[in-house]
């Protein structure tokens, strides 16, 4: 798609152009009998197009359709002002004033159309796709001053009720830049590690129970998951013997390119059909690495009280170690949701120290004084553990860091389970006490149950409040300023509400604008909200510095109303496109019947988000969703239809937290 975006300042009307790169195509509607069409065909045949673009160490072939080249020719003619060729000065002015390039180094005194397009494309046209230069990133701020790409129920490969847990999910999203992953840990199938034991400890009962393994209400969910997994494998083996082909579930909207979403996801808005869930992840489940390894004496990872199949905790830790710092050296936060008893917790600690040896943060950084959170640059190639603190009196050995001192136990299992019942009958899940050896790993990131912003726990530098999306939206209304002030100094994590069984997502931009550092996304789905997450973190190595006014050290902007804002007038002109993908089942011979349309949505802070409600006397100043007219064919030219989208008069915009999709 070829389009221009222009802001409208008082002294100029900037124009920005970007295009997708597809193969050269001659439009048949030009005709072959026309002299004009013949000249255009000759021009296209002799056009010096860059055939290989060296980008990120690889090569990309760049081709432009006739319609897109016509629009570029029109732009070129307007820039040269009747001169035979474009001067270096005019080209430089276009790149710097209209394209926003910092320094445009040009060597030729004059540029013909072919050279103009080649230089523009090769040197400047692909900048939006280039990752941030790591050496230029500001890593000098405390870690709570950054937004962090985060995942919810990372281990799941699909929906929240019946999909398989897989170590490949961790490999995949860590390679895509996620730096905060979640692990839900449960007792393995050990004779001495039963739900009865966890319940007995939490009830502080002095009686000792029988170690014999037996089915109980607490372990039914684990048994059900095992039965489901065994049945699926039996069905697969029978199908293989009979030679019956497996029917797969594919989405035409999910691309398989490098920047495409994970192939195991479901799309937002799709009908939730439990009968199809066993089919849609067949390829993922059939891979040898995706088969769960379940040692009987070690903890398991799974979504409790559902039909999701488990995986071994050690296998997850191994997968994280394999790819943890494959693409970046910035730290990883492991968000542990612990349902295992203390015996199994001890095994967890042993496994993490074995598998993450040399990477795991086990003590405060030597250059980090007491009471201060470390800077991002002090935690390179490190893994941090986020977990609850130990209850006082459970163990006498060991002491906590000054950043995370002993205190009363967190009264929830984890923020991820607060807003939904633990059992089908609504009975709350028993509390799990955290042992000292596991608690001591939460050096800079320990979980705290949220009560209010005035509690003592809310002042400890290392605490993290993990709160559901609904609860945070309530706080936006009732405690707007307190919420923002807290998040300038301390961590907060938002997670999807419990009713998102289909792994749909919350809008992360709403929570970023409230200073929430970790917005846990369901990476199992590729929906509009995941697109925003991709827009925020693409090329940023999973950590993005907060804008001015959102940081703890911005003493001059203590209140939210002092955060730097600006107004926005944005006009997007859609010019043309090429090789628009056809709907599934439509043959390429029917491409001329395609009627493409471009829809744009502006994601900025709306009036109703500010101060918890609408500002009295102020209405919506523009429509945040707009669309073009309907064009024709898979190589559309939008110049004949409505092709300008106007977003005007947008007030109080924070540029770093505003998106267009």
Backbone torsions as a table, in degrees:
resi	resn	phi	psi	omega
1	UNK	NA	135.1	178.0
2	UNK	-110.3	128.4	-178.1
3	UNK	-152.7	163.7	174.2
4	UNK	-123.3	148.2	175.8
5	UNK	-125.1	128.8	179.9
6	UNK	-136.1	129.5	169.3
7	UNK	-81.2	162.4	-175.0
8	UNK	-122.7	79.2	174.3
9	UNK	-74.8	-179.9	-174.8
10	UNK	-75.7	-25.6	-171.8
11	UNK	-108.2	-7.4	-177.3
12	UNK	-158.6	164.1	175.8
13	UNK	-120.4	88.5	-176.1
14	UNK	-64.1	151.4	177.1
15	UNK	-128.8	128.8	177.0
16	UNK	-119.2	135.5	-179.0
17	UNK	-125.2	140.1	175.5
18	UNK	-147.4	148.6	-178.6
19	UNK	-138.4	149.5	166.0
20	UNK	-78.6	155.9	-173.7
21	UNK	-109.6	116.9	-179.1
22	UNK	-135.1	-179.5	-175.2
23	UNK	-78.9	149.6	-179.5
24	UNK	-62.0	129.9	-177.9
25	UNK	-137.4	131.4	175.0
26	UNK	-91.0	130.0	-178.6
27	UNK	-78.7	122.8	-175.8
28	UNK	-66.8	-19.6	-177.0
29	UNK	-72.1	-10.3	178.4
30	UNK	-68.5	-29.1	-179.2
31	UNK	82.5	159.6	-179.9
32	UNK	-111.2	-9.0	-178.4
33	UNK	-90.6	-14.8	-177.9
34	UNK	-82.1	134.1	176.9
35	UNK	-62.2	-39.2	179.2
36	UNK	-62.6	-42.9	179.4
37	UNK	-66.0	-36.5	179.3
38	UNK	-65.0	-42.8	178.1
39	UNK	-61.6	-40.9	-179.8
40	UNK	-65.9	-39.2	178.9
41	UNK	-64.5	-39.4	178.0
42	UNK	-65.0	-41.3	179.1
43	UNK	-61.4	-40.3	179.4
44	UNK	-68.2	-35.9	-178.8
45	UNK	-68.0	-31.9	-178.7
46	UNK	-98.1	4.7	-177.3
47	UNK	-67.5	127.7	179.9
48	UNK	-83.6	91.6	-179.1
49	UNK	-98.7	133.8	175.7
50	UNK	-63.9	114.3	-176.0
51	UNK	-85.1	-19.3	179.1
52	UNK	-138.5	123.3	178.4
53	UNK	-107.4	118.9	179.1
54	UNK	-83.6	110.8	-172.8
55	UNK	-142.6	124.6	-179.5
56	UNK	53.5	40.9	175.0
57	UNK	80.5	-2.5	-179.1
58	UNK	-119.5	-167.6	180.0
59	UNK	-127.4	142.2	174.9
60	UNK	-132.0	132.8	176.2
61	UNK	-86.4	131.4	-174.9
62	UNK	-116.5	119.9	177.4
63	UNK	-131.6	147.5	-177.9
64	UNK	-124.7	140.1	178.2
65	UNK	-75.5	167.7	-179.5
66	UNK	-62.4	-41.2	-178.0
67	UNK	-63.3	-42.8	-179.3
68	UNK	-67.9	-40.2	178.6
69	UNK	-64.3	-34.4	177.4
70	UNK	-61.4	-41.7	179.7
71	UNK	-67.5	-37.7	177.1
72	UNK	-67.1	-37.5	177.6
73	UNK	-62.7	-40.5	178.7
74	UNK	-63.5	-41.1	177.2
75	UNK	-63.9	-44.1	-179.8
76	UNK	-60.9	-44.2	180.0
77	UNK	-62.2	-36.8	179.4
78	UNK	-70.2	-28.6	-179.0
79	UNK	-79.4	-31.0	-176.0
80	UNK	-84.7	-8.6	173.0
81	UNK	51.8	45.7	175.3
82	UNK	84.1	-7.0	177.6
83	UNK	-73.5	155.8	-180.0
84	UNK	-60.4	-32.1	-179.9
85	UNK	-144.6	164.0	-178.3
86	UNK	-80.1	127.1	-179.7
87	UNK	-74.8	156.7	178.6
88	UNK	-61.1	-39.2	-178.9
89	UNK	-64.1	-43.9	-179.7
90	UNK	-67.5	-38.4	178.2
91	UNK	-64.5	-44.2	-179.6
92	UNK	-62.8	-42.2	179.1
93	UNK	-63.0	-40.8	178.5
94	UNK	-62.0	-45.3	-177.9
95	UNK	-66.4	-41.2	-175.0
96	UNK	-83.7	-43.6	-175.1
97	UNK	-82.1	-34.5	-174.4
98	UNK	-105.8	-32.3	-178.7
99	UNK	-94.6	-10.8	176.8
100	UNK	75.2	18.9	177.4
101	UNK	-73.3	138.5	-177.3
102	UNK	-66.4	-58.8	179.6
103	UNK	-134.1	119.4	-179.8
104	UNK	-101.4	104.5	179.3
105	UNK	-89.9	112.3	-179.7
106	UNK	-121.0	138.7	-174.3
107	UNK	-106.8	-26.9	-176.0
108	UNK	-86.5	143.2	176.7
109	UNK	-73.2	-32.3	-179.8
110	UNK	-134.0	151.2	-178.5
111	UNK	-132.5	116.4	170.9
112	UNK	-75.0	169.5	-173.2
113	UNK	-56.4	-45.5	-177.0
114	UNK	-62.9	-43.1	-179.3
115	UNK	-70.8	-37.0	176.5
116	UNK	-57.6	-47.4	-177.5
117	UNK	-70.3	-37.7	180.0
118	UNK	-64.8	-46.8	-179.3
119	UNK	-66.3	-44.6	-179.7
120	UNK	-59.3	-44.0	-175.4
121	UNK	-71.5	-49.4	-174.3
122	UNK	-71.1	-40.8	-172.8
123	UNK	-92.8	-27.5	-173.6
124	UNK	-130.4	-23.9	-171.7
125	UNK	-69.2	-20.4	-176.3
126	UNK	-107.5	11.2	-176.4
127	UNK	-58.9	-33.8	-177.7
128	UNK	-64.5	-22.0	-178.7
129	UNK	-92.0	-10.8	-176.5
130	UNK	-79.0	136.9	178.4
131	UNK	-69.3	159.1	176.3
132	UNK	-62.6	139.0	178.3
133	UNK	-71.2	119.9	-172.2
134	UNK	-57.9	-39.9	-178.4
135	UNK	-64.5	-20.3	-179.0
136	UNK	-92.7	-7.8	179.6
137	UNK	-72.2	141.3	177.7
138	UNK	-85.1	106.9	-179.3
139	UNK	-106.4	14.9	-171.4
140	UNK	-90.2	-2.2	-176.1
141	UNK	-94.3	157.2	174.1
142	UNK	-57.6	148.8	-171.9
143	UNK	-62.6	-23.0	178.5
144	UNK	-76.0	-3.0	179.2
145	UNK	-93.5	14.7	-177.5
146	UNK	-126.0	148.2	165.9
147	UNK	-83.2	141.8	-173.7
148	UNK	-126.1	128.3	177.3
149	UNK	-66.5	120.8	-167.9
150	UNK	-130.4	154.5	-177.2
151	UNK	-125.6	145.9	177.1
152	UNK	-110.5	133.1	-178.8
153	UNK	45.6	55.0	-171.5
154	UNK	-54.6	-35.1	-172.6
155	UNK	-67.3	-20.1	-176.1
156	UNK	-76.4	144.5	179.2
157	UNK	-102.1	0.0	-179.1
158	UNK	-161.4	-128.4	-177.1
159	UNK	-70.9	171.0	-173.3
160	UNK	-85.8	-2.8	-173.4
161	UNK	-109.4	-36.2	-170.5
162	UNK	-142.3	12.3	-178.6
163	UNK	-83.9	170.1	-177.1
164	UNK	-88.9	144.8	170.2
165	UNK	-84.2	139.0	-175.5
166	UNK	-147.5	139.7	176.6
167	UNK	-70.3	-24.9	179.2
168	UNK	-62.3	-27.3	178.3
169	UNK	-61.0	-39.5	178.3
170	UNK	-67.7	-43.3	178.7
171	UNK	-59.2	-44.0	-173.8
172	UNK	-66.5	-48.6	-173.0
173	UNK	-79.1	-26.9	174.7
174	UNK	-66.8	-37.3	176.6
175	UNK	-67.6	-24.7	179.2
176	UNK	-90.0	4.1	171.9
177	UNK	107.6	-0.9	177.9
178	UNK	-68.3	137.8	-178.1
179	UNK	-126.3	8.0	172.8
180	UNK	-138.0	109.8	-177.1
181	UNK	-115.4	157.8	-176.1
182	UNK	-114.4	140.0	175.8
183	UNK	-130.8	119.1	174.4
184	UNK	-95.6	117.4	-171.3
185	UNK	-111.4	131.3	-179.5
186	UNK	-127.9	163.4	176.1
187	UNK	-58.9	137.7	172.1
188	UNK	-75.4	-171.9	-175.5
189	UNK	-87.4	38.3	-178.4
190	UNK	-81.2	142.6	178.7
191	UNK	-59.8	-28.0	-177.4
192	UNK	-98.8	3.8	-178.2
193	UNK	-121.5	83.6	-177.5
194	UNK	-117.3	157.0	175.8
195	UNK	-58.0	-29.6	178.7
196	UNK	-61.1	-36.2	-178.0
197	UNK	-67.3	-43.8	178.3
198	UNK	-60.9	-42.1	-179.8
199	UNK	-67.1	-35.9	-179.6
200	UNK	-66.8	-40.5	179.6
201	UNK	-66.6	-44.8	-177.0
202	UNK	-66.3	-27.7	178.0
203	UNK	-84.8	-1.5	-179.9
204	UNK	56.1	38.6	178.5
205	UNK	-79.2	141.7	-179.5
206	UNK	-88.9	-6.7	-176.9
207	UNK	-78.8	151.8	177.0
208	UNK	-105.9	135.2	-175.2
209	UNK	-102.3	165.6	-179.8
210	UNK	-70.0	136.0	-177.6
211	UNK	-82.5	-1.5	-179.0
212	UNK	-66.4	138.6	-178.9
213	UNK	-76.8	131.6	175.2
214	UNK	-152.9	158.2	-178.4
215	UNK	-77.3	134.4	178.3
216	UNK	-139.9	175.7	178.7
217	UNK	-59.2	-36.8	-177.6
218	UNK	-71.1	-25.4	-176.1
219	UNK	-105.2	0.5	-178.6
220	UNK	-59.6	-38.0	-177.9
221	UNK	-65.0	-35.5	178.2
222	UNK	-69.6	-44.0	178.1
223	UNK	-61.6	-43.3	-179.6
224	UNK	-60.8	-42.2	179.9
225	UNK	-63.7	-40.4	179.5
226	UNK	-66.0	-42.4	178.6
227	UNK	-61.9	-43.9	179.2
228	UNK	-60.8	-45.3	-179.9
229	UNK	-63.2	-42.9	-179.9
230	UNK	-63.6	-40.5	178.9
231	UNK	-64.3	-41.9	179.7
232	UNK	-62.0	-44.0	179.6
233	UNK	-64.9	-38.9	178.4
234	UNK	-63.6	-42.6	178.8
235	UNK	-63.6	-41.5	179.6
236	UNK	-63.1	-41.9	179.3
237	UNK	-65.1	-42.4	178.7
238	UNK	-63.5	-42.7	178.4
239	UNK	-61.5	-39.4	179.7
240	UNK	-65.7	-41.9	179.9
241	UNK	-64.9	-38.9	-178.6
242	UNK	-80.4	-10.0	-179.1
243	UNK	73.4	24.5	179.6
244	UNK	-87.6	127.5	-177.5
245	UNK	-76.1	140.8	177.8
246	UNK	-76.9	135.4	177.0
247	UNK	-89.3	123.9	-176.6
248	UNK	-99.1	159.4	177.7
249	UNK	-112.3	113.0	-177.9
250	UNK	-119.0	147.7	176.2
251	UNK	-109.3	124.0	-179.0
252	UNK	-66.9	-15.9	-175.2
253	UNK	-88.8	-8.9	-177.9
254	UNK	-94.5	114.9	179.4
255	UNK	-80.8	156.1	178.1
256	UNK	-104.6	15.3	179.5
257	UNK	-73.8	174.6	-176.0
258	UNK	-60.6	-34.4	-178.0
259	UNK	-93.3	10.1	-177.7
260	UNK	-75.5	160.7	177.9
261	UNK	-70.2	167.0	178.6
262	UNK	-57.1	136.9	-174.9
263	UNK	-71.4	-6.9	-176.5
264	UNK	-96.2	4.8	-172.8
265	UNK	-85.6	165.4	171.0
266	UNK	-110.6	149.0	-177.0
267	UNK	-90.0	143.8	179.8
268	UNK	-62.7	135.6	179.3
269	UNK	95.4	-11.5	178.0
270	UNK	-70.5	149.0	-179.6
271	UNK	-65.7	130.3	-179.5
272	UNK	-81.9	102.1	-175.5
273	UNK	-116.8	100.3	-178.0
274	UNK	-57.3	-29.2	-177.0
275	UNK	-69.1	-19.7	-178.5
276	UNK	-96.9	-4.2	-173.8
277	UNK	-65.8	-32.1	-179.1
278	UNK	-71.6	-19.6	-177.5
279	UNK	-90.6	-33.4	-166.2
280	UNK	-71.6	-13.6	-179.3
281	UNK	-120.0	27.1	-174.1
282	UNK	-60.1	-45.3	-177.7
283	UNK	-63.4	-40.8	179.4
284	UNK	-64.6	-41.6	-175.5
285	UNK	-73.9	-25.3	-175.8
286	UNK	-81.5	-11.6	179.0
287	UNK	-72.2	145.9	-175.7
288	UNK	-64.4	-34.6	-177.5
289	UNK	-73.5	-21.0	-177.5
290	UNK	-83.9	-13.7	178.9
291	UNK	-69.4	125.3	-175.6
292	UNK	-67.4	140.6	174.3
293	UNK	-106.8	118.7	-171.4
294	UNK	-122.9	80.6	174.9
295	UNK	-64.3	138.2	-171.6
296	UNK	-68.6	-21.8	-174.1
297	UNK	-106.1	12.3	-179.7
298	UNK	-123.8	156.7	-178.1
299	UNK	-64.5	158.3	177.3
300	UNK	-112.6	160.0	175.9
301	UNK	-117.7	124.4	-179.5
302	UNK	-168.7	170.9	174.9
303	UNK	-95.0	107.6	-171.4
304	UNK	-64.7	151.6	176.2
305	UNK	60.6	30.5	173.8
306	UNK	-134.1	-175.8	178.0
307	UNK	-98.5	18.3	177.3
308	UNK	-71.1	136.5	-178.6
309	UNK	-78.4	142.6	-175.6
310	UNK	-85.6	171.4	174.4
311	UNK	-144.0	156.2	-178.8
312	UNK	-71.0	141.0	178.4
313	UNK	-62.2	-39.1	179.6
314	UNK	-64.0	-39.8	179.7
315	UNK	-61.9	-37.6	176.6
316	UNK	-64.6	-44.5	-179.6
317	UNK	-63.2	-39.0	177.3
318	UNK	-62.8	-43.7	-179.4
319	UNK	-62.3	-41.4	178.8
320	UNK	-63.6	-43.4	179.6
321	UNK	-61.1	-39.0	-176.9
322	UNK	-58.3	-42.8	-170.8
323	UNK	-119.0	6.4	-172.1
324	UNK	-51.4	-46.5	-174.9
325	UNK	-124.9	34.6	178.6
326	UNK	-71.2	-36.2	-175.9
327	UNK	-111.4	-16.1	-179.4
328	UNK	-158.7	157.7	177.7
329	UNK	-98.3	1.8	-179.5
330	UNK	-69.8	148.5	-170.2
331	UNK	-67.4	162.3	176.6
332	UNK	-116.7	139.2	174.1
333	UNK	-107.7	125.2	177.7
334	UNK	-99.7	111.2	179.5
335	UNK	-89.9	106.2	-177.9
336	UNK	-92.3	127.5	170.9
337	UNK	-110.7	103.7	-167.1
338	UNK	-98.3	120.5	174.8
339	UNK	-117.0	-0.8	-177.6
340	UNK	-83.2	155.7	178.4
341	UNK	-76.4	177.1	-171.9
342	UNK	-68.9	-30.3	176.0
343	UNK	-62.1	-45.9	178.9
344	UNK	-70.9	-29.8	175.0
345	UNK	-61.7	-39.7	176.3
346	UNK	-60.5	-38.8	176.8
347	UNK	-66.5	-38.6	176.1
348	UNK	-56.2	-47.6	-179.4
349	UNK	-60.0	-44.5	179.8
350	UNK	-61.2	-44.3	-179.6
351	UNK	-63.3	-46.0	-178.5
352	UNK	-62.7	-40.6	179.7
353	UNK	-68.8	-32.4	177.8
354	UNK	-73.4	-49.5	-173.6
355	UNK	-77.5	-28.4	-178.1
356	UNK	-110.9	28.1	-179.4
357	UNK	-56.9	130.8	-178.6
358	UNK	86.1	-13.3	-179.2
359	UNK	-111.3	-31.7	-173.3
360	UNK	-72.4	131.1	175.1
361	UNK	-79.2	112.6	-177.6
362	UNK	-113.1	-10.3	178.3
363	UNK	-152.1	160.4	-178.9
364	UNK	-59.4	150.5	178.1
365	UNK	-63.6	138.6	-173.4
366	UNK	-63.6	-27.2	-180.0
367	UNK	-95.4	2.9	-176.5
368	UNK	-101.0	110.1	-178.3
369	UNK	-67.9	162.3	179.0
370	UNK	-59.9	138.5	176.7
371	UNK	87.0	-0.4	179.4
372	UNK	-119.1	136.1	173.8
373	UNK	-73.9	145.0	-178.0
374	UNK	-69.6	156.5	172.9
375	UNK	-80.0	155.8	-176.9
376	UNK	-59.0	-37.8	-178.0
377	UNK	-67.4	-15.6	179.2
378	UNK	-86.3	-3.8	-175.6
379	UNK	-123.1	25.2	-179.9
380	UNK	-63.1	139.1	179.2
381	UNK	58.6	36.9	-179.8
382	UNK	-123.4	150.6	176.0
383	UNK	-112.7	123.4	177.8
384	UNK	-104.6	144.0	179.3
385	UNK	-106.2	129.0	173.9
386	UNK	-106.1	117.6	-178.4
387	UNK	-156.0	165.8	177.3
388	UNK	-67.5	166.2	175.4
389	UNK	-90.5	157.8	178.9
390	UNK	-72.4	149.5	174.8
391	UNK	-77.9	136.4	-179.0
392	UNK	-61.4	137.8	176.1
393	UNK	95.5	-10.9	179.7
394	UNK	-70.1	-40.1	178.2
395	UNK	-141.5	146.0	-179.0
396	UNK	-96.1	-21.0	-177.2
397	UNK	-80.1	146.0	174.0
398	UNK	85.3	150.1	177.2
399	UNK	-129.5	154.1	-179.3
400	UNK	-87.7	159.0	174.3
401	UNK	-64.1	156.9	177.3
402	UNK	-65.3	-20.5	178.1
403	UNK	-78.6	-22.2	-179.0
404	UNK	-138.3	71.5	-175.7
405	UNK	-72.3	160.7	176.0
406	UNK	-61.6	141.8	178.2
407	UNK	-157.9	-170.9	179.9
408	UNK	-66.6	152.5	-175.3
409	UNK	-70.2	145.5	172.8
410	UNK	-60.1	132.3	-173.4
411	UNK	-93.2	15.5	169.1
412	UNK	-129.9	162.7	-179.2
413	UNK	-68.4	-44.9	175.0
414	UNK	-171.9	160.8	179.5
415	UNK	-59.5	-21.9	-173.6
416	UNK	-74.5	-7.7	-177.6
417	UNK	-122.1	8.2	-173.0
418	UNK	-65.2	-37.3	-167.3
419	UNK	-100.2	15.4	175.6
420	UNK	-141.2	147.2	-177.7
421	UNK	-65.2	151.1	-177.3
422	UNK	-79.5	-29.2	-178.3
423	UNK	-126.2	158.5	178.6
424	UNK	-57.1	-29.5	-178.8
425	UNK	-86.0	3.6	175.4
426	UNK	88.4	-2.5	179.4
427	UNK	-70.0	133.9	-176.5
428	UNK	-70.4	140.5	-179.7
429	UNK	-62.4	141.6	-179.8
430	UNK	-63.4	146.9	177.8
431	UNK	-70.1	148.1	176.8
432	UNK	-115.6	124.0	178.9
433	UNK	-85.0	138.4	-177.5
434	UNK	-94.5	131.9	-179.9
435	UNK	-76.5	159.4	-175.1
436	UNK	-63.8	-38.9	-177.4
437	UNK	-64.0	-35.3	176.9
438	UNK	-77.0	-43.4	-179.3
439	UNK	-59.6	-35.3	-176.2
440	UNK	-67.8	-12.3	177.4
441	UNK	-80.3	-13.3	179.6
442	UNK	-84.7	72.0	-174.6
443	UNK	-71.7	-53.2	-176.5
444	UNK	-114.3	-1.8	-174.5
445	UNK	-142.3	85.9	177.2
446	UNK	-114.1	141.9	-176.2
447	UNK	-77.7	140.1	174.4
448	UNK	-132.3	138.9	173.9
449	UNK	-74.9	131.8	-177.6
450	UNK	-81.4	127.7	170.5
451	UNK	-116.1	-56.3	173.9
452	UNK	-159.9	172.7	-175.5
453	UNK	-82.3	-4.6	179.4
454	UNK	-100.0	-0.9	-177.8
455	UNK	-69.8	154.6	177.4
456	UNK	-57.5	-35.6	-179.1
457	UNK	-62.8	-28.8	-177.4
458	UNK	-72.9	-4.8	-179.1
459	UNK	-107.7	-6.1	179.7
460	UNK	-77.3	125.6	-173.5
461	UNK	-55.7	-34.7	-172.4
462	UNK	-88.4	0.8	-173.5
463	UNK	-74.5	152.9	174.8
464	UNK	-132.0	122.3	172.2
465	UNK	-89.3	121.5	175.7
466	UNK	-105.1	112.3	-168.8
467	UNK	-130.6	141.5	-179.3
468	UNK	-68.7	158.2	-178.7
469	UNK	-58.7	-39.5	-179.2
470	UNK	-65.6	-41.6	-179.5
471	UNK	-65.8	-39.4	178.6
472	UNK	-64.9	-39.6	178.0
473	UNK	-65.1	-32.5	173.9
474	UNK	-66.2	-40.4	179.2
475	UNK	-66.5	-30.4	176.0
476	UNK	-59.6	-34.6	179.6
477	UNK	-81.4	-43.0	-171.7
478	UNK	-94.3	-29.5	-175.6
479	UNK	-135.7	51.1	-171.4
480	UNK	-59.2	-53.9	-176.1
481	UNK	-69.3	-39.1	178.9
482	UNK	-63.6	-38.8	178.5
483	UNK	-61.9	-48.4	-178.0
484	UNK	-65.9	-42.0	-179.5
485	UNK	-63.6	-42.7	177.9
486	UNK	-59.0	-44.5	-173.4
487	UNK	-75.8	-9.9	172.4
488	UNK	-73.5	-27.4	-174.1
489	UNK	-110.4	-31.3	-169.9
490	UNK	-130.5	161.5	-178.6
491	UNK	-73.8	146.6	167.6
492	UNK	-142.3	143.4	179.1
493	UNK	-124.1	127.8	175.9
494	UNK	-104.1	140.8	179.5
495	UNK	-134.6	157.2	-177.4
496	UNK	-63.5	147.8	176.7
497	UNK	-64.2	157.1	-173.3
498	UNK	-66.2	-17.6	-177.5
499	UNK	-82.8	0.5	178.9
500	UNK	-83.8	62.9	-178.3
501	UNK	-63.9	-27.9	-177.1
502	UNK	-85.5	10.6	179.7
503	UNK	64.2	30.8	171.7
504	UNK	-74.0	174.7	-170.3
505	UNK	-126.9	159.6	171.8
506	UNK	-88.5	158.9	178.0
507	UNK	-76.9	108.2	-174.3
508	UNK	-68.8	-27.6	-175.1
509	UNK	-63.7	-32.2	177.3
510	UNK	-60.1	-39.2	-175.7
511	UNK	-82.7	-33.7	173.8
512	UNK	-60.4	-39.2	-179.3
513	UNK	-68.6	-14.7	173.5
514	UNK	-97.3	8.6	176.1
515	UNK	85.4	6.2	-179.0
516	UNK	-68.7	121.5	-174.2
517	UNK	-76.7	-39.8	-175.4
518	UNK	-116.7	110.2	174.2
519	UNK	-107.7	103.8	-174.0
520	UNK	-74.7	119.2	-176.1
521	UNK	-106.4	149.6	172.6
522	UNK	-83.0	93.2	-178.5
523	UNK	-68.7	-5.9	177.2
524	UNK	-69.0	-18.3	-177.4
525	UNK	-118.2	143.7	173.7
526	UNK	-110.6	91.2	-177.9
527	UNK	-122.4	-174.9	-175.8
528	UNK	-62.2	-32.2	-179.6
529	UNK	-71.6	-36.0	175.1
530	UNK	-67.6	-27.8	174.9
531	UNK	-63.5	-39.3	177.3
532	UNK	-65.9	-39.8	177.5
533	UNK	-62.3	-40.7	176.9
534	UNK	-63.6	-40.2	-180.0
535	UNK	-64.0	-37.8	-179.6
536	UNK	-68.7	-43.6	-168.0
537	UNK	-107.9	-1.9	-177.9
538	UNK	-58.2	121.3	178.0
539	UNK	75.9	5.6	-174.4
540	UNK	-103.7	7.2	176.9
541	UNK	63.2	22.8	172.4
542	UNK	85.7	-7.9	179.1
543	UNK	-127.7	125.2	-179.9
544	UNK	-123.9	124.2	179.7
545	UNK	-64.1	134.7	178.5
546	UNK	-64.6	154.1	177.3
547	UNK	-68.3	162.8	174.8
548	UNK	-55.5	140.2	-178.0
549	UNK	95.1	-18.2	179.1
550	UNK	-99.4	-2.6	-172.2
551	UNK	-101.6	157.8	-177.5
552	UNK	-67.7	-27.9	-175.3
553	UNK	-93.2	7.1	177.0
554	UNK	-85.8	73.9	-175.5
555	UNK	-64.5	-26.5	-177.5
556	UNK	-79.5	-8.8	-179.6
557	UNK	-125.8	60.3	-175.4
558	UNK	-68.7	-24.5	-179.1
559	UNK	-109.4	152.1	-176.4
560	UNK	-61.8	-33.6	-176.4
561	UNK	-68.7	-9.5	177.1
562	UNK	-94.0	-0.2	176.0
563	UNK	-64.6	131.9	-179.3
564	UNK	-59.8	123.5	176.7
565	UNK	-121.6	165.0	175.2
566	UNK	-144.5	167.4	175.3
567	UNK	-99.8	157.1	-174.7
568	UNK	-133.0	128.2	165.9
569	UNK	-120.0	112.6	-174.7
570	UNK	-125.8	128.5	175.4
571	UNK	-123.7	124.1	178.4
572	UNK	-110.7	124.8	177.3
573	UNK	-110.5	116.5	178.9
574	UNK	-90.7	121.1	-173.7
575	UNK	-97.6	-57.5	-174.3
576	UNK	-161.9	171.2	177.4
577	UNK	-146.8	171.2	177.6
578	UNK	-151.2	147.0	179.4
579	UNK	50.8	48.8	174.6
580	UNK	-65.6	127.8	-177.8
581	UNK	-60.1	136.4	178.6
582	UNK	-81.7	150.5	176.3
583	UNK	-59.3	154.0	-179.6
584	UNK	-60.5	133.4	178.8
585	UNK	92.7	-9.5	179.4
586	UNK	-91.8	123.7	-178.9
587	UNK	-72.9	150.8	-178.6
588	UNK	-61.6	-24.3	178.5
589	UNK	-67.3	-16.9	179.5
590	UNK	-100.0	19.5	-176.1
591	UNK	-63.3	-28.1	-178.5
592	UNK	-71.1	-16.0	178.5
593	UNK	-85.4	-5.8	179.5
594	UNK	-67.5	139.8	179.4
595	UNK	-125.6	80.7	-176.5
596	UNK	-74.2	152.1	177.7
597	UNK	-145.1	141.4	-179.0
598	UNK	-104.2	126.2	177.0
599	UNK	-113.0	137.4	179.4
600	UNK	-128.0	139.7	175.8
601	UNK	-128.3	131.5	179.5
602	UNK	-94.1	123.0	179.7
603	UNK	-106.9	93.8	176.1
604	UNK	-132.5	170.7	178.0
605	UNK	-68.3	117.8	179.9
606	UNK	-86.9	163.6	-176.2
607	UNK	-57.6	-38.6	-177.5
608	UNK	-69.2	-15.7	177.5
609	UNK	-81.1	-20.9	-173.1
610	UNK	-83.5	131.9	177.8
611	UNK	55.0	26.4	173.7
612	UNK	78.5	10.2	178.9
613	UNK	177.4	179.8	-179.8
614	UNK	-68.2	141.5	175.0
615	UNK	-77.6	129.3	-175.1
616	UNK	-62.1	132.2	178.0
617	UNK	86.2	-2.8	-179.0
618	UNK	-115.3	130.7	176.9
619	UNK	-109.1	-179.9	178.2
620	UNK	-67.2	132.2	-174.1
621	UNK	-92.1	-14.7	177.1
622	UNK	-160.1	166.7	175.2
623	UNK	-86.6	123.7	-175.9
624	UNK	-82.4	-5.1	176.7
625	UNK	-126.4	125.4	179.1
626	UNK	-140.5	163.6	-179.3
627	UNK	-148.0	156.0	178.6
628	UNK	-82.0	177.6	169.5
629	UNK	-73.2	175.7	-177.6
630	UNK	-92.3	123.6	177.7
631	UNK	-97.7	-168.5	-175.7
632	UNK	-131.0	151.4	174.9
633	UNK	67.6	173.0	178.3
634	UNK	-83.3	2.3	171.7
635	UNK	-124.3	64.8	-169.9
636	UNK	-72.9	147.9	170.8
637	UNK	-117.8	115.2	-173.8
638	UNK	-90.2	4.8	-176.7
639	UNK	-67.6	-20.1	-178.1
640	UNK	-91.0	-3.8	-179.2
641	UNK	-126.5	178.3	175.3
642	UNK	-61.1	117.6	-175.5
643	UNK	-131.2	11.0	176.7
644	UNK	-112.1	129.3	178.5
645	UNK	-113.4	121.4	-173.8
646	UNK	-108.4	121.9	171.8
647	UNK	-119.7	94.5	-170.4
648	UNK	-117.9	148.9	174.7
649	UNK	70.9	30.1	179.2
650	UNK	-82.2	119.8	-175.6
651	UNK	-101.4	158.9	174.2
652	UNK	54.3	52.6	-179.6
653	UNK	-94.7	128.6	169.2
654	UNK	-98.1	108.9	-168.9
655	UNK	-57.4	-41.2	-176.6
656	UNK	-68.1	-16.9	-177.1
657	UNK	-116.9	25.5	179.3
658	UNK	-121.1	140.6	-173.2
659	UNK	-139.7	152.9	171.1
660	UNK	-126.4	131.7	-174.9
661	UNK	-125.6	NA	NA
